[in-house]
Amino acid sequence: MPILIRREFWEHRALWAAPLAMAVILVLIAIFGHFEMATMTALTTEQARAIMGVTVWAMSLVLFLIAGIVLSFYLLDCLYADRRDRSILFWKSLPVSDAATVLAKFAVAIVVVPLGVFLLALVTDLAVRGILTLRTGAGLMVEHFPLWDGWAWLQTQALLALLLAASLLWYSPLAAYLLMVSAWARRNVMMWAVVPPVVLALVERLAIGSSHVLGFLSDRLEPAFPAMAGVEAQVRASMVTLHRDQIVSMPRLFEQLDVAPIFLNIQMLLGLVATAALLYAAIRLRRWRDDG
């Protein structure tokens, strides 16, 4: 399994190159960027903690968006490319099962890359804050703007790790579906990934007047962190007023968050069942379809 995972990074360099390039860009912006950060008035402790959490969140979100785009194309291409360039014949000649191959690719997309991006975001955030702190001493305007609060930073990172775990479980059916399409499609992989769900949703709507498929797809494609579903009360209780606007205080949300509803709900469990079924289908398809 380690060798199979390493192979994915050899053959698909964008998995690590794209997030790393974005991290370098963020650091360069912190070094050479010309900007000012200031608040109208002095902040309370809770307002400062809230701003601290939001800036950590924003830094991580940029890197995860880049990684998400790269992983979507990776999942669509990884099994299809083996058949397109006929390298599947080489891999099938080795004592490596189809299950191990498919599960290695799934692990790269749902565990290895997200964990690596989380650590990269953590290091990048520390580097950017350190650079801005040094530049503040050299004349950068950071008036009443909190660049560092150790406890708030740790709480925000813990919340991000929790939401990342829940998000990966939530999006795992989509990852498994893209793998299945990659194993099945002879050509036009993108088209075969999009058309069947759309057709299925239309048929359901026209035939029985329901929209369960569309509801499932819209929930799974929701851009916000899916783990937040079901904990709206904690989110509302974590809001902090800042200049007549309200923002979520990540440290306060971490202190109030109830983990059980995030992981133990019927939508999450049904998604995991669907993930297992789709991965099984991808394994069977790879075993059967070894043509180009």
C-alpha positions in Angstrom: 0.0 0.0 0.0 2.8 2.6 0.7 4.3 1.9 -2.7 0.9 2.2 -4.4 0.3 5.5 -2.7 3.8 6.7 -3.6 3.1 5.8 -7.2 0.2 8.2 -7.3 2.4 11.1 -6.3 5.0 10.1 -8.9 2.4 9.9 -11.7 0.2 12.8 -10.6 2.5 15.6 -9.4 -0.3 18.2 -9.2 -1.5 16.4 -6.1 1.4 18.0 -4.2 2.6 20.7 -6.5 -0.6 22.7 -6.8 -1.2 23.2 -3.0 2.5 23.8 -2.4 2.6 26.5 -5.2 -0.4 28.2 -3.6 1.3 28.2 -0.2 4.4 29.7 -1.7 2.2 32.4 -3.3 0.6 33.3 0.0 4.0 33.6 1.7 5.3 35.8 -1.1 2.2 38.0 -0.8 3.0 38.3 2.9 6.6 39.3 2.1 6.1 41.7 -0.7 2.5 42.6 -0.6 1.5 46.3 0.0 -1.6 46.4 2.2 -2.8 47.7 5.5 -4.8 46.0 8.2 -6.6 48.1 10.8 -9.9 48.2 12.8 -11.9 51.4 13.5 -11.6 51.0 17.2 -9.9 48.9 19.8 -11.2 45.3 19.9 -12.5 43.4 22.8 -10.9 40.1 23.7 -13.7 38.1 22.1 -13.6 40.2 18.9 -9.9 39.7 18.6 -10.2 36.0 19.1 -13.0 35.9 16.4 -10.8 37.7 13.9 -7.9 35.5 14.7 -10.1 32.4 13.9 -11.5 33.8 10.7 -8.0 34.6 9.3 -6.9 31.1 10.1 -10.0 29.7 8.4 -9.5 31.9 5.3 -5.8 30.8 4.9 -6.8 27.1 5.1 -9.8 27.5 2.8 -7.7 28.8 -0.1 -5.4 25.8 0.0 -8.3 23.3 0.4 -10.1 24.8 -2.6 -7.1 24.3 -4.7 -6.7 20.7 -3.4 -10.4 20.0 -4.0 -10.2 21.0 -7.7 -7.0 18.9 -8.2 -8.5 15.9 -6.5 -11.7 16.0 -8.6 -9.7 15.8 -11.8 -7.4 13.2 -10.3 -10.3 10.9 -9.3 -11.8 11.1 -12.7 -8.5 10.4 -14.5 -6.6 7.9 -12.3 -8.2 4.6 -13.3 -9.1 5.8 -16.8 -5.5 6.8 -17.6 -4.3 3.3 -16.7 -6.5 1.9 -19.5 -5.8 4.7 -21.9 -2.0 4.3 -21.9 -2.2 0.5 -21.4 -0.2 0.6 -18.2 -3.0 -1.4 -16.7 -1.4 -4.5 -18.4 1.8 -3.9 -16.5 0.1 -3.4 -13.1 -2.1 -6.5 -13.6 1.0 -8.6 -14.2 2.2 -7.7 -10.7 0.9 -9.4 -7.5 -1.2 -6.4 -6.8 -5.0 -6.9 -6.5 -7.6 -4.6 -8.1 -8.9 -3.9 -4.6 -5.6 -2.7 -3.3 -5.1 -0.4 -6.4 -8.5 1.2 -6.1 -8.3 1.6 -2.3 -4.9 3.2 -2.6 -6.2 5.8 -5.0 -9.2 6.4 -2.7 -6.9 6.7 0.3 -4.8 9.3 -1.6 -7.8 11.4 -2.3 -9.6 11.1 1.0 -6.8 10.8 3.5 -3.3 11.4 2.4 -3.7 14.6 0.4 -6.2 16.3 2.7 -4.0 15.5 5.7 -1.0 16.9 3.9 -2.8 20.1 2.9 -4.0 20.5 6.5 -0.4 20.4 7.7 0.7 22.7 4.8 -2.0 25.2 5.7 -0.9 25.1 9.4 2.8 25.8 8.5 1.8 28.4 5.9 -0.4 30.2 8.5 2.5 30.3 11.0 4.9 31.6 8.3 2.6 34.3 7.1 1.9 35.5 10.7 5.6 35.5 11.5 6.4 37.5 8.4 3.6 40.1 9.1 4.8 40.4 12.7 8.3 41.2 11.5 7.0 43.6 8.9 4.9 45.3 11.5 8.1 46.3 13.3 9.3 47.7 9.9 6.3 50.0 9.5 3.4 47.8 8.3 0.2 49.2 9.6 -1.5 46.6 11.9 -3.6 48.8 14.2 -5.6 46.9 16.8 -5.5 43.9 14.5 -4.7 40.6 16.2 -1.9 38.7 14.5 -1.4 36.2 17.2 -3.4 34.5 20.0 -1.9 31.2 20.8 -4.9 29.6 22.5 -7.4 30.9 19.9 -5.1 29.6 17.1 -4.9 26.1 18.7 -8.7 26.0 19.2 -9.3 27.1 15.6 -6.9 24.4 14.3 -8.6 21.8 16.4 -12.0 22.9 14.9 -10.6 22.8 11.4 -9.3 19.2 12.0 -12.7 18.1 13.2 -14.5 19.7 10.3 -12.0 18.3 7.9 -12.6 14.8 9.2 -16.4 15.2 8.9 -16.1 16.8 5.4 -14.0 13.9 4.1 -16.6 11.4 5.3 -19.4 13.5 3.9 -17.8 13.9 0.4 -16.5 10.3 0.3 -19.5 9.1 -1.8 -18.6 11.7 -4.5 -15.0 10.5 -4.5 -16.0 6.9 -4.8 -18.5 7.8 -7.6 -15.8 9.6 -9.6 -13.5 6.5 -9.1 -16.2 4.3 -10.4 -16.8 6.4 -13.5 -13.0 6.5 -14.1 -13.0 2.7 -14.0 -16.0 2.4 -16.3 -15.9 5.1 -19.0 -14.1 4.4 -22.3 -13.9 8.1 -23.2 -15.4 11.5 -22.2 -15.0 10.7 -18.5 -16.3 14.2 -17.5 -19.5 13.7 -19.5 -20.2 10.3 -18.0 -19.6 11.7 -14.5 -22.2 14.5 -15.0 -24.9 13.1 -17.3 -26.2 10.1 -15.4 -27.0 11.9 -12.1 -28.7 14.7 -14.1 -30.7 12.2 -16.1 -31.6 10.2 -13.0 -32.8 13.4 -11.2 -34.9 14.4 -14.2 -36.5 10.9 -14.6 -37.4 10.8 -10.9 -38.9 14.3 -11.1 -41.0 13.5 -14.2 -42.0 10.0 -13.2 -42.9 10.2 -9.6 -42.7 13.9 -8.9 -40.1 13.6 -6.1 -36.6 15.1 -5.9 -34.6 12.8 -3.6 -31.7 12.4 -6.0 -31.5 16.2 -6.6 -31.7 16.7 -2.8 -28.9 14.2 -2.2 -26.7 15.8 -4.8 -27.3 19.4 -3.7 -26.5 18.4 -0.1 -23.3 16.7 -1.1 -22.2 19.5 -3.4 -22.9 22.2 -0.8 -19.8 24.5 -0.8 -20.1 25.2 3.0 -18.6 22.7 5.4 -21.2 19.9 5.6 -20.3 19.1 9.2 -22.1 22.3 10.2 -25.4 20.8 9.3 -27.4 20.1 12.4 -25.5 22.4 14.7 -27.0 25.7 13.7 -27.8 26.6 17.3 -24.1 26.4 18.3 -23.1 28.5 15.3 -25.6 31.2 16.2 -24.4 31.2 19.8 -20.8 31.7 18.5 -21.5 34.9 16.6 -19.6 38.0 17.5 -20.6 41.5 16.5 -17.9 43.5 14.8 -18.7 47.0 13.4 -22.4 46.1 13.0 -21.6 42.9 11.3 -21.5 39.4 12.8 -18.8 36.8 12.3 -18.5 33.3 13.7 -15.9 33.0 16.5 -14.1 29.8 15.7 -12.6 29.4 19.2 -16.0 29.9 20.8 -17.6 27.5 18.4 -15.0 24.9 19.3 -15.8 25.3 22.9 -19.6 24.8 22.3 -19.6 22.3 19.5 -21.3 18.9 20.1 -19.5 16.4 18.0 -22.1 13.6 18.1 -24.7 15.2 15.7 -21.9 15.8 13.1 -20.9 12.2 12.7 -23.9 10.3 13.9 -26.7 11.2 11.6 -28.6 9.2 8.9 -27.3 11.3 6.0 -23.7 10.6 7.0 -24.3 6.9 7.5 -26.2 6.5 4.2 -23.3 8.2 2.5 -20.8 5.8 4.0 -22.9 2.8 2.8 -23.0 4.4 -0.7 -19.2 4.9 -0.6 -18.7 1.2 0.1 -21.0 0.1 -2.7 -19.4 2.5 -5.2 -15.9 1.4 -4.3 -16.9 -2.3 -4.7 -18.3 -1.4 -8.1 -15.1 0.4 -9.1 -13.0 -2.6 -8.0 -15.2 -5.0 -10.1 -15.1 -2.7 -13.1 -11.4 -2.5 -13.0 -11.1 -6.2 -12.9 -13.4 -6.6 -15.9 -12.6 -3.6 -18.0 -8.9 -3.8 -18.9 -9.3 -2.6 -22.5 -8.1 0.8 -23.6 
